[in-house]
Amino acid sequence: MTTRLVIAGGFLGAGKTTLLLRAAEMLAGRGYRVGLVTNDQGQDLVDTALADHQNIPVTEVAGGCFCCRFPDLIKALRHLQKTVNPEIILAEPVGSCTDLAATIIRPLAHYYGEQFQIGPLTILVDGLRETAGFPATVNYLYRKQLAEADLIGLNKADLLPEAEQQRRKAELEALYPGVRVMSLSARTGEGLAEWLALALAESSPAAQVLELDYARYAEAEAQLGWLNAKGSLLAGRPFAAASWITNLLGYLEASFAGQTAPIAHIKVNLKTPAGAFKASLTQAGRPVSWDLQPVEVETDRAQFILNARVNTDPRTLEQTVRQALEATRPGPEVRYDLTHFECFSPLPPEPTHRLVG
Protein backbone atom coordinates (compact mmCIF):
# COMPACT_ATOMS: atom_id res chain seq x y z
CA MET A 1 0.00 0.00 0.00
CA THR A 2 1.20 3.52 -0.80
CA THR A 3 1.34 5.87 2.17
CA ARG A 4 0.47 9.55 1.88
CA LEU A 5 3.31 11.64 3.36
CA VAL A 6 2.60 15.21 4.45
CA ILE A 7 5.65 17.34 5.33
CA ALA A 8 5.21 20.61 7.23
CA GLY A 9 8.34 22.70 7.81
CA GLY A 10 9.02 26.20 9.01
CA PHE A 11 11.21 28.15 11.40
CA LEU A 12 11.58 27.22 15.06
CA GLY A 13 8.45 28.10 17.01
CA ALA A 14 6.18 28.31 13.97
CA GLY A 15 3.71 25.90 15.60
CA LYS A 16 4.46 22.83 13.49
CA THR A 17 3.95 20.24 16.22
CA THR A 18 0.74 21.76 17.56
CA LEU A 19 -0.72 21.96 14.05
CA LEU A 20 0.27 18.41 13.08
CA LEU A 21 -1.09 16.95 16.31
CA ARG A 22 -4.41 18.70 15.73
CA ALA A 23 -4.39 17.45 12.13
CA ALA A 24 -3.66 13.90 13.32
CA GLU A 25 -6.56 14.13 15.73
CA MET A 26 -8.89 15.32 12.96
CA LEU A 27 -7.75 12.59 10.57
CA ALA A 28 -8.11 9.88 13.21
CA GLY A 29 -11.63 11.17 13.85
CA ARG A 30 -12.39 10.55 10.17
CA GLY A 31 -11.21 6.96 10.50
CA TYR A 32 -7.71 7.29 9.04
CA ARG A 33 -4.71 5.49 10.50
CA VAL A 34 -2.12 8.21 11.14
CA GLY A 35 1.54 8.30 12.21
CA LEU A 36 3.93 11.13 13.02
CA VAL A 37 7.69 11.55 12.52
CA THR A 38 9.44 14.19 14.62
CA ASN A 39 12.96 15.45 13.95
CA ASP A 40 15.72 17.20 15.86
CA GLN A 41 19.43 17.92 15.92
CA GLY A 42 19.61 16.21 19.34
CA GLN A 43 17.68 13.73 21.47
CA ASP A 44 14.82 13.81 24.00
CA LEU A 45 12.13 15.88 22.32
CA VAL A 46 9.17 17.62 23.90
CA ASP A 47 7.35 17.06 20.59
CA THR A 48 7.67 13.27 20.78
CA ALA A 49 6.57 13.23 24.41
CA LEU A 50 3.51 15.33 23.52
CA ALA A 51 2.52 12.98 20.70
CA ASP A 52 2.92 10.00 23.02
CA HIS A 53 0.68 11.69 25.57
CA GLN A 54 -2.00 12.15 22.90
CA ASN A 55 -1.70 8.49 21.86
CA ILE A 56 -0.50 9.29 18.34
CA PRO A 57 1.93 6.70 16.93
CA VAL A 58 5.22 8.57 16.71
CA THR A 59 8.85 7.92 15.95
CA GLU A 60 11.69 10.42 15.85
CA VAL A 61 14.75 11.04 13.72
CA ALA A 62 17.44 12.47 16.01
CA GLY A 63 20.96 13.77 15.52
CA GLY A 64 20.31 15.87 12.41
CA CYS A 65 17.67 16.99 9.94
CA PHE A 66 15.85 14.54 7.69
CA CYS A 67 18.14 15.60 4.83
CA CYS A 68 21.32 14.64 6.72
CA ARG A 69 19.69 11.56 8.24
CA PHE A 70 17.86 10.38 5.16
CA PRO A 71 18.40 6.63 5.85
CA ASP A 72 17.04 7.23 9.38
CA LEU A 73 14.00 8.95 7.90
CA ILE A 74 13.32 5.92 5.69
CA LYS A 75 13.78 3.65 8.71
CA ALA A 76 11.30 5.76 10.73
CA LEU A 77 8.73 5.73 7.94
CA ARG A 78 9.05 1.97 7.53
CA HIS A 79 8.79 1.46 11.27
CA LEU A 80 5.43 3.23 11.27
CA GLN A 81 4.31 1.25 8.23
CA LYS A 82 5.23 -1.98 9.97
CA THR A 83 3.77 -1.18 13.38
CA VAL A 84 0.59 0.77 12.64
CA ASN A 85 0.22 0.57 8.83
CA PRO A 86 -0.77 4.25 8.55
CA GLU A 87 -2.59 5.59 5.54
CA ILE A 88 -1.13 9.02 6.30
CA ILE A 89 2.18 10.01 7.89
CA LEU A 90 2.75 13.57 9.03
CA ALA A 91 6.41 14.65 9.22
CA GLU A 92 8.01 17.69 10.82
CA PRO A 93 11.61 18.57 9.85
CA VAL A 94 13.93 20.49 12.15
CA GLY A 95 12.98 24.16 12.41
CA SER A 96 16.43 25.28 11.24
CA CYS A 97 16.30 23.15 8.08
CA THR A 98 15.68 24.21 4.48
CA ASP A 99 16.33 22.87 0.94
CA LEU A 100 13.67 20.23 1.63
CA ALA A 101 12.58 19.85 -2.00
CA ALA A 102 16.03 18.85 -3.24
CA THR A 103 17.18 16.83 -0.24
CA ILE A 104 14.01 15.11 0.96
CA ILE A 105 11.06 15.33 -1.42
CA ARG A 106 12.87 14.64 -4.70
CA PRO A 107 14.91 11.73 -3.27
CA LEU A 108 11.75 10.22 -1.77
CA ALA A 109 9.93 10.52 -5.09
CA HIS A 110 12.92 9.21 -7.06
CA TYR A 111 13.90 6.24 -4.90
CA TYR A 112 10.67 5.43 -3.04
CA GLY A 113 7.93 6.73 -5.30
CA GLU A 114 6.03 3.44 -5.21
CA GLN A 115 5.85 3.55 -1.41
CA PHE A 116 5.01 7.18 -0.72
CA GLN A 117 2.74 9.82 -2.23
CA ILE A 118 4.10 13.18 -1.12
CA GLY A 119 1.69 16.02 -0.51
CA PRO A 120 2.44 19.70 -1.17
CA LEU A 121 5.33 21.01 0.89
CA THR A 122 3.80 23.25 3.54
CA ILE A 123 5.94 25.86 5.26
CA LEU A 124 4.41 27.41 8.35
CA VAL A 125 5.12 30.95 9.48
CA ASP A 126 4.26 32.37 12.89
CA GLY A 127 2.17 35.45 12.20
CA LEU A 128 3.66 37.19 15.24
CA ARG A 129 7.30 36.20 14.71
CA GLU A 130 9.80 39.07 14.64
CA THR A 131 13.16 38.13 13.10
CA ALA A 132 14.78 41.56 13.17
CA GLY A 133 16.82 40.69 16.26
CA PHE A 134 18.46 37.67 14.63
CA PRO A 135 21.67 37.89 12.56
CA ALA A 136 21.41 38.38 8.80
CA THR A 137 22.31 34.74 8.13
CA VAL A 138 19.37 33.52 10.25
CA ASN A 139 17.04 35.83 8.32
CA TYR A 140 18.52 34.39 5.12
CA LEU A 141 17.61 30.88 6.31
CA TYR A 142 14.12 32.03 7.31
CA ARG A 143 13.45 33.51 3.85
CA LYS A 144 14.82 30.44 2.07
CA GLN A 145 12.46 28.19 4.01
CA LEU A 146 9.49 30.15 2.69
CA ALA A 147 10.89 30.42 -0.84
CA GLU A 148 10.60 26.68 -1.52
CA ALA A 149 7.05 26.24 -0.23
CA ASP A 150 4.27 24.77 -2.33
CA LEU A 151 1.91 26.24 0.25
CA ILE A 152 2.51 28.76 3.04
CA GLY A 153 0.47 28.51 6.22
CA LEU A 154 0.09 31.75 8.19
CA ASN A 155 -0.13 29.93 11.48
CA LYS A 156 -1.54 30.98 14.87
CA ALA A 157 -4.07 33.06 12.97
CA ASP A 158 -6.31 33.17 16.05
CA LEU A 159 -3.80 35.56 17.63
CA LEU A 160 -4.02 38.06 14.75
CA PRO A 161 -6.84 40.56 14.13
CA GLU A 162 -8.54 40.00 10.78
CA ALA A 163 -6.99 43.11 9.22
CA GLU A 164 -3.51 42.01 10.27
CA GLN A 165 -4.13 38.52 8.89
CA GLN A 166 -5.02 39.97 5.52
CA ARG A 167 -2.03 42.31 5.57
CA ARG A 168 0.40 39.48 6.36
CA LYS A 169 -1.13 37.20 3.71
CA ALA A 170 -0.86 39.94 1.08
CA GLU A 171 2.75 40.54 2.12
CA LEU A 172 3.63 36.85 1.78
CA GLU A 173 1.84 36.58 -1.57
CA ALA A 174 3.84 39.55 -2.86
CA LEU A 175 7.15 38.11 -1.62
CA TYR A 176 6.46 34.60 -2.92
CA PRO A 177 4.30 34.99 -6.05
CA GLY A 178 2.44 31.93 -7.22
CA VAL A 179 2.51 30.26 -3.80
CA ARG A 180 -0.82 29.72 -2.06
CA VAL A 181 -1.06 31.39 1.34
CA MET A 182 -3.71 30.36 3.84
CA SER A 183 -4.53 31.22 7.45
CA LEU A 184 -4.28 28.35 9.93
CA SER A 185 -4.89 27.86 13.63
CA ALA A 186 -4.44 24.61 15.51
CA ARG A 187 -6.28 26.04 18.51
CA THR A 188 -9.47 27.09 16.73
CA GLY A 189 -9.25 24.73 13.76
CA GLU A 190 -9.32 27.63 11.30
CA GLY A 191 -8.21 26.52 7.84
CA LEU A 192 -7.27 22.97 8.89
CA ALA A 193 -9.98 21.19 6.90
CA GLU A 194 -9.06 23.16 3.77
CA TRP A 195 -5.34 22.53 4.31
CA LEU A 196 -5.85 18.79 4.85
CA ALA A 197 -8.00 18.57 1.72
CA LEU A 198 -5.11 20.01 -0.31
CA ALA A 199 -2.46 17.96 1.49
CA LEU A 200 -4.31 14.72 0.81
CA ALA A 201 -5.44 15.42 -2.75
CA GLU A 202 -2.42 17.08 -4.35
CA SER A 203 1.22 16.12 -4.82
CA SER A 204 4.32 18.22 -4.37
CA PRO A 205 5.86 19.21 -7.69
CA ALA A 206 9.12 19.92 -5.82
CA ALA A 207 9.49 22.73 -8.31
CA GLN A 208 10.97 25.34 -5.97
CA VAL A 209 14.50 23.96 -5.85
CA LEU A 210 16.54 26.60 -4.07
CA GLU A 211 19.62 28.43 -5.13
CA LEU A 212 21.18 28.05 -1.71
CA ASP A 213 24.51 29.18 -0.33
CA TYR A 214 25.35 26.26 1.95
CA ALA A 215 28.08 28.27 3.70
CA ARG A 216 25.52 30.90 4.76
CA TYR A 217 23.05 28.14 5.64
CA ALA A 218 25.64 26.48 7.89
CA GLU A 219 26.53 29.82 9.47
CA ALA A 220 22.86 30.48 10.23
CA GLU A 221 22.44 27.17 12.03
CA ALA A 222 25.71 27.70 13.91
CA GLN A 223 24.32 30.98 15.31
CA LEU A 224 21.81 28.99 17.36
CA GLY A 225 22.57 27.30 20.63
CA TRP A 226 20.69 24.03 20.96
CA LEU A 227 19.88 22.51 24.37
CA ASN A 228 17.98 19.34 25.26
CA ALA A 229 17.64 18.27 28.88
CA LYS A 230 15.69 15.52 30.58
CA GLY A 231 15.31 14.75 34.24
CA SER A 232 13.11 14.67 37.29
CA LEU A 233 12.18 16.79 40.28
CA LEU A 234 11.86 15.13 43.69
CA ALA A 235 10.55 17.06 46.68
CA GLY A 236 9.94 16.41 50.34
CA ARG A 237 6.65 18.26 50.11
CA PRO A 238 4.31 19.10 47.20
CA PHE A 239 4.99 22.01 44.85
CA ALA A 240 2.83 23.67 42.18
CA ALA A 241 3.73 22.06 38.85
CA ALA A 242 2.43 24.71 36.44
CA SER A 243 3.92 27.50 38.50
CA TRP A 244 7.35 25.89 38.23
CA ILE A 245 7.07 25.90 34.42
CA THR A 246 5.89 29.52 34.36
CA ASN A 247 8.71 30.62 36.65
CA LEU A 248 11.33 28.70 34.65
CA LEU A 249 10.24 30.17 31.32
CA GLY A 250 9.95 33.65 32.83
CA TYR A 251 13.49 33.46 34.22
CA LEU A 252 14.86 32.28 30.89
CA GLU A 253 12.99 34.99 28.98
CA ALA A 254 14.37 37.72 31.23
CA SER A 255 17.89 36.29 31.15
CA PHE A 256 18.10 36.06 27.37
CA ALA A 257 16.54 39.50 26.95
CA GLY A 258 19.28 40.86 29.20
CA GLN A 259 21.87 39.15 27.02
CA THR A 260 20.25 40.46 23.80
CA ALA A 261 19.96 36.83 22.74
CA PRO A 262 16.78 36.28 20.67
CA ILE A 263 14.74 33.22 21.57
CA ALA A 264 13.83 30.93 18.69
CA HIS A 265 11.90 28.41 20.79
CA ILE A 266 11.90 27.15 24.38
CA LYS A 267 9.50 24.40 25.39
CA VAL A 268 8.90 22.29 28.46
CA ASN A 269 7.00 19.04 28.96
CA LEU A 270 6.26 18.02 32.55
CA LYS A 271 4.63 14.79 33.68
CA THR A 272 3.29 14.26 37.18
CA PRO A 273 1.26 11.39 38.65
CA ALA A 274 -1.82 13.61 38.29
CA GLY A 275 -1.35 14.88 34.73
CA ALA A 276 0.89 16.36 32.06
CA PHE A 277 1.82 19.92 31.08
CA LYS A 278 3.40 21.36 27.94
CA ALA A 279 4.27 25.02 27.49
CA SER A 280 6.43 27.01 25.10
CA LEU A 281 7.89 30.45 24.52
CA THR A 282 8.77 31.61 21.01
CA GLN A 283 10.16 35.08 21.64
CA ALA A 284 10.62 37.62 24.39
CA GLY A 285 7.55 39.69 25.16
CA ARG A 286 5.13 37.01 24.03
CA PRO A 287 2.91 35.16 26.51
CA VAL A 288 3.65 31.54 27.36
CA SER A 289 1.68 29.19 25.09
CA TRP A 290 0.15 26.08 26.67
CA ASP A 291 -0.65 22.93 24.70
CA LEU A 292 -1.39 20.98 27.87
CA GLN A 293 -2.46 22.85 30.99
CA PRO A 294 -4.67 20.84 33.32
CA VAL A 295 -5.98 22.35 36.52
CA GLU A 296 -3.07 23.40 38.73
CA VAL A 297 -1.88 20.41 40.71
CA GLU A 298 0.63 19.99 43.45
CA THR A 299 3.05 17.11 43.33
CA ASP A 300 6.14 15.88 45.09
CA ARG A 301 7.63 14.36 41.93
CA ALA A 302 7.68 15.05 38.22
CA GLN A 303 9.58 14.19 35.07
CA PHE A 304 10.49 16.93 32.62
CA ILE A 305 11.96 17.52 29.17
CA LEU A 306 13.34 20.94 28.28
CA ASN A 307 14.25 21.98 24.72
CA ALA A 308 15.77 25.44 24.13
CA ARG A 309 16.90 27.04 20.85
CA VAL A 310 18.39 30.48 21.37
CA ASN A 311 20.63 32.81 19.35
CA THR A 312 23.62 32.42 21.65
CA ASP A 313 26.67 30.22 22.05
CA PRO A 314 26.26 26.78 23.67
CA ARG A 315 28.34 27.65 26.75
CA THR A 316 26.21 30.70 27.57
CA LEU A 317 23.03 28.76 26.87
CA GLU A 318 24.05 25.94 29.20
CA GLN A 319 25.07 28.33 31.98
CA THR A 320 21.82 30.29 31.68
CA VAL A 321 19.63 27.17 31.78
CA ARG A 322 21.49 25.72 34.76
CA GLN A 323 21.13 29.05 36.57
CA ALA A 324 17.42 29.12 35.71
CA LEU A 325 16.86 25.61 37.06
CA GLU A 326 18.57 26.56 40.31
CA ALA A 327 16.86 29.94 40.65
CA THR A 328 13.37 28.49 40.09
CA ARG A 329 13.81 25.43 42.29
CA PRO A 330 10.35 25.08 43.92
CA GLY A 331 11.90 24.72 47.38
CA PRO A 332 15.23 24.12 49.09
CA GLU A 333 14.38 20.46 49.57
CA VAL A 334 13.62 19.87 45.87
CA ARG A 335 16.26 17.82 44.06
CA TYR A 336 16.92 17.78 40.33
CA ASP A 337 18.09 14.53 38.80
CA LEU A 338 19.28 15.19 35.24
CA THR A 339 19.38 12.01 33.16
CA HIS A 340 20.31 13.73 29.90
CA PHE A 341 21.82 17.13 29.14
CA GLU A 342 23.31 18.22 25.83
CA CYS A 343 24.13 21.66 24.51
CA PHE A 344 25.70 22.45 21.14
CA SER A 345 25.43 24.33 17.86
CA PRO A 346 24.38 22.28 14.82
CA LEU A 347 27.11 21.03 12.53
CA PRO A 348 27.15 22.17 8.87
CA PRO A 349 24.42 20.39 6.87
CA GLU A 350 25.63 17.52 4.69
CA PRO A 351 22.61 16.08 2.85
CA THR A 352 22.59 12.40 1.93
CA HIS A 353 21.06 13.36 -1.43
CA ARG A 354 20.58 16.62 -3.29
CA LEU A 355 18.63 16.21 -6.51
CA VAL A 356 18.34 19.45 -8.43
CA GLY A 357 18.00 18.34 -12.05
VEXLOMI-237643 format. One line per field, with one value per residue (C-alpha): residue number from 1; z, y, x. Coordinates in steps of 0.05 Angstrom, whole numbers. Last residue first. Layout:
BEGIN
num	NUM; ...
pz	Z; ...
py	Y; ...
px	X; ...
END
This chain:
BEGIN
num	357; 356; 355; 354; 353; 352; 351; 350; 349; 348; 347; 346; 345; 344; 343; 342; 341; 340; 339; 338; 337; 336; 335; 334; 333; 332; 331; 330; 329; 328; 327; 326; 325; 324; 323; 322; 321; 320; 319; 318; 317; 316; 315; 314; 313; 312; 311; 310; 309; 308; 307; 306; 305; 304; 303; 302; 301; 300; 299; 298; 297; 296; 295; 294; 293; 292; 291; 290; 289; 288; 287; 286; 285; 284; 283; 282; 281; 280; 279; 278; 277; 276; 275; 274; 273; 272; 271; 270; 269; 268; 267; 266; 265; 264; 263; 262; 261; 260; 259; 258; 257; 256; 255; 254; 253; 252; 251; 250; 249; 248; 247; 246; 245; 244; 243; 242; 241; 240; 239; 238; 237; 236; 235; 234; 233; 232; 231; 230; 229; 228; 227; 226; 225; 224; 223; 222; 221; 220; 219; 218; 217; 216; 215; 214; 213; 212; 211; 210; 209; 208; 207; 206; 205; 204; 203; 202; 201; 200; 199; 198; 197; 196; 195; 194; 193; 192; 191; 190; 189; 188; 187; 186; 185; 184; 183; 182; 181; 180; 179; 178; 177; 176; 175; 174; 173; 172; 171; 170; 169; 168; 167; 166; 165; 164; 163; 162; 161; 160; 159; 158; 157; 156; 155; 154; 153; 152; 151; 150; 149; 148; 147; 146; 145; 144; 143; 142; 141; 140; 139; 138; 137; 136; 135; 134; 133; 132; 131; 130; 129; 128; 127; 126; 125; 124; 123; 122; 121; 120; 119; 118; 117; 116; 115; 114; 113; 112; 111; 110; 109; 108; 107; 106; 105; 104; 103; 102; 101; 100; 99; 98; 97; 96; 95; 94; 93; 92; 91; 90; 89; 88; 87; 86; 85; 84; 83; 82; 81; 80; 79; 78; 77; 76; 75; 74; 73; 72; 71; 70; 69; 68; 67; 66; 65; 64; 63; 62; 61; 60; 59; 58; 57; 56; 55; 54; 53; 52; 51; 50; 49; 48; 47; 46; 45; 44; 43; 42; 41; 40; 39; 38; 37; 36; 35; 34; 33; 32; 31; 30; 29; 28; 27; 26; 25; 24; 23; 22; 21; 20; 19; 18; 17; 16; 15; 14; 13; 12; 11; 10; 9; 8; 7; 6; 5; 4; 3; 2; 1
pz	-241; -169; -130; -66; -29; 39; 57; 94; 137; 177; 251; 296; 357; 423; 490; 517; 583; 598; 663; 705; 776; 807; 881; 917; 991; 982; 948; 878; 846; 802; 813; 806; 741; 714; 731; 695; 636; 634; 640; 584; 537; 551; 535; 473; 441; 433; 387; 427; 417; 483; 494; 566; 583; 652; 701; 764; 839; 902; 867; 869; 814; 775; 730; 666; 620; 557; 494; 533; 502; 547; 530; 481; 503; 488; 433; 420; 490; 502; 550; 559; 622; 641; 695; 766; 773; 744; 674; 651; 579; 569; 508; 488; 416; 374; 431; 413; 455; 476; 540; 584; 539; 547; 623; 625; 580; 618; 684; 657; 626; 693; 733; 687; 688; 765; 770; 729; 777; 844; 897; 944; 1002; 1007; 934; 874; 806; 746; 685; 612; 578; 505; 487; 419; 413; 347; 306; 278; 241; 205; 189; 158; 113; 95; 74; 39; -7; -34; -103; -81; -117; -119; -166; -116; -154; -87; -96; -87; -55; 16; 30; -6; 34; 97; 86; 75; 138; 178; 157; 226; 275; 335; 370; 310; 273; 199; 149; 77; 27; -41; -76; -144; -121; -58; -32; -57; -31; 36; 42; 22; 74; 127; 111; 110; 178; 205; 184; 216; 283; 295; 353; 321; 259; 297; 230; 164; 124; 61; 5; -47; -5; -30; -17; 54; 80; 41; 77; 146; 126; 102; 166; 205; 163; 176; 251; 293; 325; 263; 262; 293; 294; 305; 244; 258; 190; 167; 105; 71; 18; -23; -10; -22; -45; -14; -28; -104; -106; -61; -98; -141; -102; -35; -65; -94; -28; 19; -5; -65; -40; 33; 19; 90; 162; 225; 248; 243; 197; 216; 184; 181; 158; 126; 111; 171; 177; 253; 268; 199; 165; 225; 225; 151; 159; 215; 174; 114; 158; 188; 117; 103; 165; 134; 97; 154; 199; 248; 310; 320; 274; 317; 319; 334; 339; 367; 437; 458; 511; 460; 414; 470; 488; 416; 412; 478; 446; 480; 429; 387; 318; 317; 279; 292; 250; 260; 244; 223; 210; 181; 210; 203; 277; 264; 211; 259; 315; 266; 243; 315; 326; 262; 281; 351; 324; 270; 312; 279; 340; 301; 228; 180; 156; 145; 107; 89; 67; 38; 43; -16; 0
py	367; 389; 324; 332; 267; 248; 322; 350; 408; 443; 421; 446; 487; 449; 433; 364; 343; 275; 240; 304; 291; 356; 356; 397; 409; 482; 494; 502; 509; 570; 599; 531; 512; 582; 581; 514; 543; 606; 567; 519; 575; 614; 553; 536; 604; 648; 656; 610; 541; 509; 440; 419; 350; 339; 284; 301; 287; 318; 342; 400; 408; 468; 447; 417; 457; 420; 459; 522; 584; 631; 703; 740; 794; 752; 702; 632; 609; 540; 500; 427; 398; 327; 298; 272; 228; 285; 296; 360; 381; 446; 488; 543; 568; 619; 664; 726; 737; 809; 783; 817; 790; 721; 726; 754; 700; 646; 669; 673; 603; 574; 612; 590; 518; 518; 550; 494; 441; 473; 440; 382; 365; 328; 341; 303; 336; 293; 295; 310; 365; 387; 450; 481; 546; 580; 620; 554; 543; 610; 596; 530; 563; 618; 565; 525; 584; 561; 569; 532; 479; 507; 455; 398; 384; 364; 322; 342; 308; 294; 359; 400; 371; 376; 451; 463; 424; 459; 530; 553; 495; 542; 521; 492; 557; 567; 624; 607; 628; 594; 605; 639; 700; 692; 762; 791; 732; 737; 811; 799; 744; 790; 846; 799; 770; 840; 862; 800; 811; 761; 711; 663; 661; 620; 599; 635; 570; 575; 525; 495; 525; 534; 608; 603; 564; 609; 670; 641; 618; 688; 717; 670; 695; 768; 758; 753; 814; 831; 763; 781; 724; 744; 709; 647; 619; 548; 517; 465; 420; 394; 320; 264; 196; 144; 71; 69; 135; 109; 125; 184; 210; 204; 235; 293; 307; 302; 337; 377; 397; 405; 457; 484; 463; 506; 483; 410; 371; 354; 293; 271; 200; 180; 112; 85; 11; 15; -24; -40; 25; 65; 29; 39; 115; 115; 73; 118; 179; 145; 133; 208; 231; 293; 312; 291; 340; 317; 275; 249; 221; 208; 158; 171; 134; 186; 170; 243; 234; 200; 260; 307; 265; 265; 341; 352; 318; 276; 275; 324; 358; 344; 309; 284; 231; 223; 166; 164; 110; 146; 139; 211; 223; 198; 252; 306; 283; 278; 349; 374; 339; 368; 439; 435; 405; 457; 518; 566; 562; 544; 563; 524; 454; 412; 347; 304; 233; 191; 117; 70; 0
px	360; 367; 373; 412; 421; 452; 452; 513; 488; 543; 542; 488; 509; 514; 483; 466; 436; 406; 388; 386; 362; 338; 325; 272; 288; 305; 238; 207; 276; 267; 337; 371; 337; 348; 423; 430; 393; 436; 501; 481; 461; 524; 567; 525; 533; 472; 413; 368; 338; 315; 285; 267; 239; 210; 192; 154; 153; 123; 61; 13; -38; -61; -120; -93; -49; -28; -13; 3; 34; 73; 58; 103; 151; 212; 203; 175; 158; 129; 85; 68; 36; 18; -27; -36; 25; 66; 93; 125; 140; 178; 190; 238; 238; 277; 295; 336; 399; 405; 437; 386; 331; 362; 358; 287; 260; 297; 270; 199; 205; 227; 174; 118; 141; 147; 78; 49; 75; 57; 100; 86; 133; 199; 211; 237; 244; 262; 306; 314; 353; 360; 398; 414; 451; 436; 486; 514; 449; 457; 531; 513; 461; 510; 562; 507; 490; 424; 392; 331; 290; 219; 190; 182; 117; 86; 24; -48; -109; -86; -49; -102; -160; -117; -107; -181; -200; -145; -164; -186; -185; -189; -126; -89; -98; -86; -91; -74; -21; -16; 50; 49; 86; 129; 143; 77; 37; 73; 55; -17; -23; 8; -41; -100; -83; -70; -140; -171; -137; -80; -76; -126; -81; -31; -3; 2; 9; 50; 38; 85; 141; 212; 218; 190; 249; 296; 269; 282; 352; 370; 341; 387; 446; 428; 433; 369; 336; 296; 263; 196; 146; 73; 43; 85; 102; 88; 119; 76; 107; 49; 34; 82; 55; 100; 117; 121; 159; 213; 278; 258; 199; 235; 298; 257; 221; 280; 344; 321; 252; 273; 327; 314; 326; 329; 260; 279; 232; 160; 128; 55; 44; -23; -52; -15; 4; 12; 75; 105; 86; 109; 176; 181; 175; 226; 276; 266; 280; 341; 368; 357; 394; 426; 363; 317; 353; 406; 419; 349; 295; 234; 177; 104; 39; -10; -34; -40; 14; 58; 50; 70; 131; 153; 147; 183; 243; 296; 354; 392; 389; 314; 259; 189; 154; 79; 31; -42; -94; -154; -224; -248; -233; -162; -155; -178; -131; -73; -88; -88; -22; 5; -14; 15; 79; 89; 74; 124; 169; 232; 224; 180; 167; 104; 113; 52; 66; 9; 27; 24; 0
END
